[in-house]
């Protein structure tokens, strides 16, 4: 269970004060599939970042399984991100000089998993995502859809409780984007909590719930269409 309680995040750009989150209250159940929609600057990425431990609130609370993230030290927050959260980004954020296998092994290295086990688990995850014949390819040798699958493999190799995807289909054509959403639906069907940030209404409709955010506030919550694999 994830809860945001009166979550407020302020930024300052020179003399300008930007309220990215304005007393947001929301709960996300274990195994939920939630899409967050809103215009640029609405606060949707900030919401994902505070849930994922990439950012901290100015006030309010982020509670994950009864753990208040505000009480975490920086090192505890790093462990939380590594062990409990998987991130998928629009621009993939893959290490250009590493192979697909090496990229996927990185979270396991930070989790201090032994090298042989890192290789085994990373290879198995890539094979599951249809990339068993691309283990030694570097990002520039892969298509956009393949790179996104490597990024997803890296995000899920530690078997996180929560998968957070920020515009995961933004750089893909409609066919590849649909394939990625099928994969998220499959992972959610296995019990993983999935949170997607998107501008795309067709992507959002694959979720169980669609949260609309504007000016840092939740303005509407509605049901998606399907989560069936």
N, C-alpha and C positions, 0 to 999 in steps of 0.2 A: 504494500500500500504506500502510495506517495501522496502527501498532502502539502499544498501551499496554503499558508494561513496568513492573511493580510500581507502578502509578499509585496515588498516595495523595493524597487531598484532605481536609483538616480544616477545620472551621469552629468558631468559638467564639461562643456566644450567652450573654453574661454569664459565669457560672461553668460553663456546660454546654459540653462538648466533643462535637462531632458529626463522626463519620467518614463523610463522604459517599462516598468511595472508599477501599477497603482493599486495597492491593497487588493491583490488578487487572491481569491479563495477557490481552490479546485482540488478534487481528489481523483486519483487514478488507481484503480484496483489492480491487484496482481493479475496478470494475464489479459489486461485490457489492451485495446488497440485504438489509439486516439490520434486524430489528425488535428493540428493547430493551423488555422488559416488567418490571414490578415494582410493588409498592405505593407509595403516596405516601411520599416520604422515603427511598426505597431507594437512590438515587444515580444513577438512569437519566438525569435531566436534567443532572446534574453531568458524567456521562460525555460526553454530547453537547456540553456547553459547553467542556470541555477539548479535545475533538477539533476543535471549531470555532474555537478561539482566543478564546472569550469569558471563559475562566477559566484559571487556571494551577494546576499541581500544587504540593503541598508537597514531594513527593519522587516519584521515578520519572521516567519519560519518556513523552512523546507524540512519536512519530516519524512524519512524513508524507513519503513519497517520500525517505527517508533524511535528512530535515531534522528536527532536534530543536527543537521549538517552544520549549523552555526557553531556548534561546540567542537567541531573537528579542527585539529591542527592542520597545517599545510601537508605534513607527511601522512596524516590519517586521511585527508581528502584525496591525496594521490592514490592511496591504497583503495579507497572507495571507487575512484574512477577506473582503476585497473581491474578490480575484481567484480564489480557489480554493474558497471555500465559499459555498453559498447556504442561507439560513435561512428556514424557514416556521414560523410560530407559531400556536398555537390561537386567539389573539385577533387575528390578522391583522397588528396593529401597523402599520396604514396611517396615513399623514398625512391627518387629516380635512379639511384645507383645500386639499388637492391633488387633481387629477383622477387617474383611473386611469393615464393616460399619464404624468403627472408623477411619480406614485409609482414607476412602473417605471423611469423615467429616472434616479432618484436614484443607484443603484449605478454607473451609467455616468458620472454627473457626478463621483463620487468617484474613479473610475478615469481621469478627465481625458479622456474621449471627447468629441469635438467635438459641439456642440449639434445640428447637422443629423443626424449619425450617431446620436446618442442617440435622437432622435425616431424615426428610421427603425427602429432595432433594437427599441425599446420597442413601437412600433406593431405590428411584425411578430410579436413574442412574444405580445402580447395577442390579435392575430388568430388565431394558432395555437391559443390557448386558448379560442377561441370568443367573444371579447370585442371584436371589431372594431367593433361598433356601440356600444360603451360607453367609448370612449377618453376622452371629456370628462366622464364622470360622476364625481362625488365618491363616497366610500365610503358615505355615508348614502343615496345614490340606488341602491345595489346590494343584491342579496340576499346572504345569508350565503355561499352557494356561489360567487357572482360575486366577492365580496370575497376569498375564499380563492384563487380563480384569479388575481386581481390580485396577491396576495401571492406566489403561486408564480411568476408571470411576473417579478416583481421579483427573486425568488431565482435564477432561471435565466437572466436576460437577459445576464449576464456569462459564461455557459457555464462554470459552476464544475465542478471535478472531483468535488466532494462536495455532495450535497443533504442537509441535516439538517432534519427535520420533527418538531417537538415537539407531540404530540397534534393533528395537522393536521385530524382529522375530529371533534374533540371538540365543536365547536359546530354541527355539521351533522346533518341527518337522515340516515337510512340510505342513501337514494338518492343524495344529494349526496356523502355520504362515499364511497360506492362509485365515483362518478365521479372523485373526487380520487385514489383508489387506482388506478384505471385509468390516470390520467395519470402517476402515479409509476412504474407498471409500464412504461409506454411510454418514459419518460425513461430508466429503467434498461436497457431493451432497446436504447437507443441508446448505451449505454456509461457512463452516469452512475452513480457510486456513490451509493446511497441509504441513509440511516440514519433510521429512524423510531422515535420514542419514543411508546409507546401503552399504554393500559390495556385496549384492545379486542382480544380474542383473534382475532376475525374479521379485523381489520386486520392483525394480526401474521402471520396465516397466509398473507398475500399475499407475504411476504418469502421469500428463500431460506433464511435462518437466523433463529431466534428465540433471543435471549439473555435469560435470566431473571436478574435481579439483586435481591438482598435484603441489607439492612444493609451496602451498599457492596461486596458481593462477588458475583461471578458464581456462581450455584448450579447452573445447567443451560443447555445449548445444544442446540437441536433444529432439525430441518428444518421449513421452512414447507411449504405445499402447492403453490404455483404462482407463477411470475413471468411467465407468458405474457400477452401483451397481449390 
